Amino acid sequence: MADGAVQSQRSRVSAEEWQTRVELAALYRLVALHGWDDMIFTHISARVPGPEHHFLINPYGYYFEEITASSLVKVDLDGNIVEETRSFINPAGFTIHSAIHAAREDARFVIHLHTVAGVGVAAQKEGLLPLGQNACLLQHQVAYHGYEGVALNHDERARLVADLGDRSLMLLRNHGTLAVGSTAAAAWVGMFFLERACAQQVAALSGGRDHVLMAPDAAQAETREQGRGLSFIAGLAWPGALRLLDRKSPGYDA
């Protein structure tokens, strides 16, 4: 499954699709670079521009650090692969991502992870607590979905999108984290802040629930309002993230 074995798709797709492929591959590489990948599991997807409701997802069996723009697999909302490829996809990834892409026009990019900290907080009854600035910025954006087992049952899709509603972040109970965005930048920064908040919570609670200091109510409200500027922050942070990849994980845009 070496990158050299994958034929370039650049001349075979529209300029808009190619840009989406490059940005999606960048998300995979960024997740790997931050140590948030889970071997060949978990998924990131992007809707292909156009009326077909096709979306791109990882080829099953690749590590995230191996993903390139050309290796991504294009599927429809029924899970059919709609391009010539030797790869196949993870059925659990299809279930979660097809549900969101079908229901949310604004969710062009969807990131789902199984990090230690993310699962740790998703398994806590109280969910995300206002322990730090990251959590206070995000709390109003976080939805929750109960665990139903490995996401192979297509009936779960309706319940998942109902629980997500119009929010951009979700804790999947006993399972992991999820972020959606109209751009790769928005999805990435949302997930970065959520994962950072989860890691901070796990660290804070390591000393016991009775020893943590919750942010004051007034400060929580103020920070929640300040969090409405995250889209601006995303636009500033994304170019730097790509420069980081160019230095440490080049080749994602092939």
Disulfide bonds with the S-S distance in Angstrom:
none
